[in-house]
């Protein structure tokens, strides 16, 4: 008898004997079988009630119920997008008038370089936005522009890790995992935390992992940055199960597999990777009924697809991401991230590449904001636009900028933030945050506050201490809260 057969045989049979009770178990029929079905039904109901993803109450009434994070991987230049600097224009070509802080490039800094794009005031608020984002500029009255974000990572890996987890050096639970841990999700048949086409570089899955939090709270990656939207949309989850098998057959296979996993889990006491695998298989099985409909754009009108730029080749990819984010958000998914990767790292060819990058995302982002607003969802959906850092006001080479984590711009919209509002400021050339400085810990504390949490109380005990997203820091930026 092989080892697999022994695993599913009654123990007394494997030892060479067959008791009456063992015979009943082996036969799996009669009243014993009926009783077993009843017990399994009760156990399934208990497991459902004990699901870690069930909706939970926050510490206080939240402003936002969900998050859509639009991540611009590579680091857009703040002084070329949302933070115009008149002094930088006047001092164009002059040397940097200060000691350069720690930089990514080893070479000496080039001279100050003015922005090659014009800025125009948008909306009633008059917030200036560069010509890189004409469509977003039309929505500027819904934006809360933060010009004073500060991080510590001068390289992409450290900066991404800190942006998403709060730590630039250690693997910690991501912000999406903390949100799911605190709030649960409203739809048990879809993941509560979804990463659409995430980057596999600069930390990869560590940026959406649950780390020491239970595996159920990790992000679910839908494709990756190297895949085309049409390929993902055609078969979003089919690769998880064998084609041609009925739901009953798949459930039978999964039950046997989970039986083995649970036995391993009981022996190992706590294995986060094994727990994550168990949860992932169960979620994937449940997703089969709802995910295909959620991923299908067939029900969307041509006008809606055009709003997101899905009718043009340069905007169709990110437009698909933004439209899918809206569809997932309205189906109860708690946290969704869209990633424009890896395109914003312009150490050279700034003018050419920033133009290309912005054209790919400008219309889809504006379409998302307009669509959420029209559906009444923007008021309780927090939309975040950010890179991992900004770029320097001095040139690198003839037409590039180096990394700058010392003062850069992001924006938020909806979800309880003040619309048409500017928060913070950088110095006169746009290098360092000097007013209402917002460290990434403060940014995380503010996002959690909008979701209804005191960031100091949303904790998880691990390795003898209570951990939190903001570690031992973080101050809520109350000025941006409506």
C-alpha positions in Angstrom: 0.0 0.0 0.0 1.5 3.4 -1.0 1.8 6.3 1.5 -1.0 8.3 -0.2 -3.5 5.4 0.2 -2.5 5.0 3.8 -3.2 8.6 4.5 -6.8 8.3 3.6 -7.4 4.8 5.1 -8.7 4.2 8.6 -5.8 3.8 11.0 -6.9 0.4 12.3 -7.0 -0.9 8.7 -3.5 0.4 8.0 -2.3 -1.5 11.0 -3.6 -4.8 9.5 -7.1 -5.0 11.2 -10.5 -3.7 10.4 -12.9 -2.9 13.3 -16.6 -2.4 12.9 -16.2 1.3 13.2 -13.4 1.3 10.7 -15.6 -0.7 8.3 -18.4 1.9 8.5 -15.9 4.7 7.9 -14.4 2.8 4.9 -17.8 2.0 3.4 -19.0 5.6 3.8 -22.6 4.6 3.6 -25.7 4.2 5.6 -26.5 6.2 8.8 -22.8 6.8 9.4 -22.5 8.6 6.1 -25.6 10.6 6.7 -24.3 11.6 10.1 -21.0 12.6 8.6 -22.7 14.8 6.1 -24.5 16.6 8.9 -21.3 17.1 10.8 -19.6 18.4 7.7 -22.4 20.9 7.1 -22.2 22.2 10.6 -18.4 22.5 10.3 -18.7 24.3 7.0 -21.2 26.8 8.6 -18.8 27.3 11.6 -15.9 27.9 9.2 -17.9 30.4 7.3 -18.9 32.3 10.5 -15.3 32.2 11.6 -13.9 33.6 8.4 -11.3 36.3 9.0 -12.5 38.2 6.0 -16.0 38.9 7.3 -16.8 42.6 7.7 -15.7 44.2 10.9 -16.5 47.5 12.7 -13.7 50.1 12.7 -12.8 52.1 15.8 -15.0 55.0 14.8 -17.3 56.1 11.9 -15.1 56.0 8.8 -15.0 58.6 6.0 -13.9 56.0 3.5 -15.1 52.4 3.0 -12.6 51.4 0.4 -9.3 52.4 -1.2 -8.2 52.6 -4.8 -4.4 53.2 -5.1 -3.1 54.4 -8.4 0.7 53.6 -8.2 3.1 55.3 -10.7 6.1 53.0 -10.4 9.4 54.7 -11.0 8.8 58.1 -9.4 7.0 60.9 -11.3 8.6 64.3 -11.0 6.7 66.6 -8.6 8.2 69.9 -10.0 6.9 68.8 -13.5 3.4 67.7 -12.4 1.8 69.2 -9.3 4.4 71.5 -7.7 5.3 74.4 -9.9 8.4 76.4 -8.9 8.9 79.9 -10.3 12.3 80.1 -8.6 13.5 77.0 -10.4 12.6 78.6 -13.7 14.5 81.8 -12.8 17.6 79.8 -11.6 17.6 77.4 -14.6 21.2 76.4 -15.3 22.7 77.5 -12.0 24.4 75.2 -9.5 22.5 73.7 -6.7 22.5 76.4 -3.9 22.8 73.8 -1.1 24.6 70.7 -0.1 23.0 67.8 -1.9 21.5 65.2 0.5 22.1 61.4 0.0 21.4 60.6 -3.6 21.0 57.5 -5.7 23.5 58.6 -8.4 27.2 58.7 -7.5 28.0 61.4 -10.0 28.0 65.1 -8.9 24.6 66.8 -9.4 23.9 68.8 -12.5 22.6 72.3 -12.6 19.1 73.3 -11.7 16.6 72.4 -14.4 13.3 74.2 -15.0 10.2 72.2 -15.9 9.7 71.9 -19.7 6.0 71.9 -19.2 3.7 74.8 -18.5 1.4 74.9 -15.5 -2.2 76.1 -15.7 -4.8 76.7 -13.0 -7.7 74.3 -13.0 -11.3 74.4 -11.8 -12.7 76.8 -9.3 -10.0 76.0 -6.8 -7.3 77.2 -9.2 -4.9 74.5 -8.3 -2.0 74.5 -10.9 -1.4 71.3 -12.8 1.1 70.9 -15.6 0.2 70.2 -19.2 1.2 66.6 -18.6 -2.2 66.0 -17.0 -4.9 68.1 -18.9 -7.7 65.6 -18.1 -6.8 65.3 -14.4 -6.6 69.1 -14.3 -10.3 69.2 -15.2 -11.0 67.1 -12.1 -8.7 69.2 -9.8 -11.6 70.4 -7.7 -11.9 66.9 -6.4 -8.2 66.5 -5.5 -6.4 67.1 -2.3 -2.8 67.7 -3.5 -0.1 66.9 -0.9 3.2 68.6 -1.8 5.2 67.6 1.2 5.5 63.8 1.4 8.8 62.5 2.8 10.3 59.1 2.7 13.7 57.6 3.5 14.5 55.3 0.6 16.7 56.7 -2.2 16.5 53.5 -4.2 13.4 51.9 -5.6 13.4 48.8 -3.4 13.5 50.6 -0.1 11.1 53.3 -1.3 8.5 50.9 -2.5 8.7 48.8 0.6 8.3 51.8 2.8 5.5 53.3 0.7 3.4 50.1 1.0 4.5 48.6 4.4 6.0 51.5 6.4 9.4 49.9 6.6 12.2 50.5 4.2 14.3 47.6 5.6 12.1 44.8 7.0 9.3 42.8 5.6 6.1 44.0 7.2 2.4 43.7 6.4 1.3 46.0 3.6 -1.2 48.8 4.1 -3.8 46.9 2.1 -3.3 43.9 4.4 -3.7 46.1 7.5 -6.9 47.6 6.0 -8.3 44.1 5.3 -7.3 42.9 8.8 -9.1 45.8 10.4 -12.2 46.0 8.2 -12.7 42.6 6.5 -14.4 42.6 3.2 -18.0 43.0 2.0 -17.8 40.2 -0.6 -16.7 36.7 0.5 -16.6 35.5 -3.1 -13.9 38.0 -4.2 -10.6 38.9 -2.7 -10.7 41.8 -0.3 -7.4 43.1 -1.4 -6.5 43.0 -5.1 -3.4 44.0 -7.0 -4.0 44.6 -10.7 -1.0 44.0 -12.8 1.5 44.6 -10.0 5.2 44.9 -10.6 7.4 41.9 -9.8 10.5 44.0 -9.4 11.7 46.1 -6.5 10.4 43.7 -3.8 7.6 42.2 -5.8 5.1 40.3 -3.6 6.7 41.8 -0.4 4.9 45.0 -1.3 1.5 43.4 -1.0 2.2 40.6 1.4 0.6 40.0 4.8 4.0 39.2 6.5 3.1 38.0 10.0 -0.6 38.8 9.7 -2.7 35.7 8.8 -2.4 34.7 5.1 -6.0 35.6 4.4 -5.1 39.3 4.5 -2.4 39.2 1.7 -3.1 40.9 -1.6 -4.3 38.8 -4.6 -2.3 39.6 -7.7 -4.3 39.7 -10.9 -1.7 39.1 -13.6 1.5 41.2 -13.5 3.1 44.1 -15.2 4.4 42.0 -18.0 0.9 40.8 -19.1 -1.6 42.4 -21.4 -5.0 43.2 -20.1 -6.8 41.1 -22.7 -4.9 38.0 -21.7 -5.8 38.5 -18.0 -9.5 39.3 -18.8 -9.9 36.1 -20.9 -8.8 33.7 -18.1 -8.5 35.6 -14.8 -8.7 32.5 -12.6 -9.0 29.4 -14.8 -5.3 28.5 -14.3 -6.0 27.7 -10.7 -8.1 24.6 -11.5 -8.2 21.9 -14.1 -10.3 22.7 -17.2 -13.2 20.4 -17.9 -13.9 19.5 -14.3 -17.3 20.1 -12.7 -17.7 22.2 -9.6 -18.4 19.0 -7.6 -15.2 17.3 -8.9 -13.1 20.4 -8.1 -14.6 20.6 -4.6 -13.8 16.9 -4.0 -10.2 17.4 -5.1 -9.9 20.6 -3.1 -11.2 18.9 0.0 -8.6 16.1 -0.2 -5.9 18.7 -0.7 -7.1 20.8 2.2 -7.3 17.7 4.3 -3.6 17.1 3.8 -2.8 20.8 4.3 -4.7 20.9 7.5 -2.9 17.9 8.8 0.4 19.6 8.0 -0.8 22.7 9.7 -1.8 20.9 12.9 1.7 19.4 13.1 3.5 22.7 12.4 1.3 24.7 14.8 1.7 27.9 12.8 3.0 28.2 9.3 2.0 31.5 7.7 2.8 30.3 4.2 0.8 27.1 4.6 -2.1 29.1 6.1 -2.0 31.5 3.2 -2.1 28.6 0.7 -5.1 27.0 2.5 -7.0 30.4 2.4 -6.0 31.0 -1.2 -7.3 27.7 -2.5 -10.7 28.3 -0.8 -10.9 31.8 -2.1 -10.0 30.7 -5.6 -12.8 28.1 -5.5 -15.4 30.7 -4.4 -14.1 33.2 -7.0 -15.2 30.9 -9.9 -18.8 32.0 -9.6 -18.3 35.7 -9.4 -14.9 36.6 -10.8 -15.7 36.0 -14.5 -18.6 38.5 -14.3 -16.6 41.0 -12.4 -13.8 40.9 -15.0 -16.1 41.0 -18.0 -16.5 44.4 -19.5 -19.4 43.3 -21.7 -22.0 45.0 -19.6 -20.2 48.4 -19.8 -21.4 50.8 -22.4 -19.2 52.1 -25.2 -19.5 55.5 -23.6 -18.1 54.2 -20.3 -15.2 52.4 -22.1 -14.4 55.6 -24.0 -14.5 57.6 -20.7 -11.6 55.4 -19.5 -9.7 55.6 -22.7 -10.3 52.0 -23.7 -10.9 53.0 -27.3 -7.3 54.1 -27.9 -4.2 51.9 -27.9 -2.1 54.3 -25.7 -4.7 54.5 -22.9 -6.5 51.1 -23.2 -4.1 49.2 -20.8 -4.3 51.5 -17.8 -7.9 52.3 -18.7 -8.8 48.6 -18.3 -7.1 48.6 -14.9 -9.0 51.7 -13.7 -12.4 50.4 -15.0 -11.7 47.0 -13.3 -10.9 48.8 -10.1 -14.2 50.5 -10.2 -16.0 47.2 -10.9 -14.3 45.5 -8.0 -14.9 48.4 -5.7 -18.6 48.4 -6.3 -18.7 44.7 -5.7 -17.3 45.0 -2.2 -13.6 44.7 -2.7 -12.0 46.7 0.1 -8.6 47.6 -1.3 -7.6 47.8 -5.0 -4.3 48.8 -6.5 -3.6 49.7 -10.1 0.1 49.8 -11.1 1.6 51.8 -14.0 4.9 50.0 -14.1 7.8 50.5 -14.5 7.9 53.6 -16.5 8.5 56.8 -14.5 12.2 56.4 -13.7 13.6 59.1 -16.0 17.3 59.5 -15.3 17.3 60.6 -18.9 14.8 61.4 -21.6 12.6 63.2 -19.1 10.6 65.2 -21.6 10.0 62.3 -24.0 9.2 59.6 -21.4 7.1 61.6 -19.0 5.0 62.7 -21.9 4.4 59.1 -23.0 3.7 58.0 -19.4 1.3 60.7 -18.6 -0.6 60.3 -21.8 -1.2 56.6 -20.9 -2.7 57.3 -17.5 -4.2 60.9 -17.6 -7.5 60.1 -19.3 -8.1 56.8 -17.5 -7.5 58.5 -14.1 -9.9 61.3 -14.9 -12.4 58.8 -16.2 -12.2 56.9 -12.9 -12.8 60.0 -10.9 -15.7 61.1 -13.0 -17.3 57.6 -13.0 -17.0 57.2 -9.2 -18.5 60.6 -8.7 -21.4 60.0 -11.1 -22.2 56.7 -9.3 -22.1 58.3 -5.8 -19.0 56.3 -4.9 -16.3 58.9 -4.7 -17.6 60.2 -1.4 -16.7 57.0 0.4 -13.9 55.7 -1.9 -10.4 57.0 -1.1 -8.5 57.4 -4.4 -4.7 57.8 -4.0 -2.2 58.7 -6.7 1.5 58.3 -5.8 4.9 57.1 -6.8 7.5 55.8 -4.5 9.3 59.2 -4.5 9.7 62.3 -6.6 12.6 63.6 -8.6 15.3 66.2 -8.1 15.1 69.8 -9.3 18.7 69.4 -10.6 19.4 67.7 -13.9 21.0 64.3 -14.3 22.8 64.2 -17.7 21.3 66.4 -20.3 17.6 65.5 -19.8 16.9 63.6 -16.6 16.3 63.8 -12.9 17.5 61.7 -10.0 15.4 60.2 -7.2 14.1 62.6 -4.5 12.4 61.2 -1.4 12.8 64.5 0.6 9.8 66.4 -0.6 7.4 65.2 -3.3 3.8 65.3 -4.4 0.9 62.8 -4.3 -2.8 63.5 -4.3 -5.9 61.9 -2.8 -9.6 62.3 -3.8 -12.9 61.4 -2.2 -13.0 59.3 0.9 -13.3 62.3 3.3 -10.4 64.4 2.2 -10.9 68.1 1.4 -11.5 68.7 -2.3 -9.7 71.4 -4.2 -7.1 71.7 -1.4 -3.3 72.0 -1.3 -1.5 70.6 1.7 2.2 71.3 2.5 4.9 72.9 0.6 8.5 72.3 -0.6 11.3 74.8 -0.6 11.6 77.3 -3.4 13.3 74.9 -5.8 11.3 71.8 -4.8 13.9 69.7 -3.1 12.8 69.4 0.6 9.4 69.6 2.3 9.4 72.7 4.5 5.7 73.2 5.4 3.3 70.6 6.9 5.9 67.9 6.3 4.1 64.5 5.9 6.3 61.5 6.5 5.1 58.2 5.1 4.2 57.1 8.6 1.9 60.2 8.8 0.5 59.3 5.4 -0.4 55.8 6.6 -1.8 57.1 9.9 -4.1 59.5 7.9 -5.3 56.8 5.5 -6.1 54.5 8.4 -7.9 57.4 10.1 -10.1 57.9 7.0 -10.9 54.2 7.2 -12.1 54.6 10.8 -9.0 53.5 12.7 -6.8 54.9 15.4 -3.5 53.8 13.9 -2.0 53.3 17.4 -4.7 50.8 18.3 -4.8 48.8 15.1 -2.2 46.3 16.2 -1.2 42.7 15.9 0.9 40.8 18.5 3.9 39.1 17.0 7.2 38.0 18.4 6.5 39.4 21.8 5.3 42.9 20.8 2.4 44.7 19.3 3.1 45.8 15.7 1.3 48.4 13.7 1.5 49.9 10.2 3.0 53.1 11.6 5.6 51.3 13.8 6.2 53.8 16.7 5.5 57.0 14.7 2.8 58.6 12.6 0.6 61.7 13.1 -2.8 62.1 11.4 -2.9 65.1 9.0 -6.2 66.5 10.3 -5.9 69.6 8.0 -6.7 67.5 4.9 -9.8 65.8 6.4 -13.1 67.4 5.3 
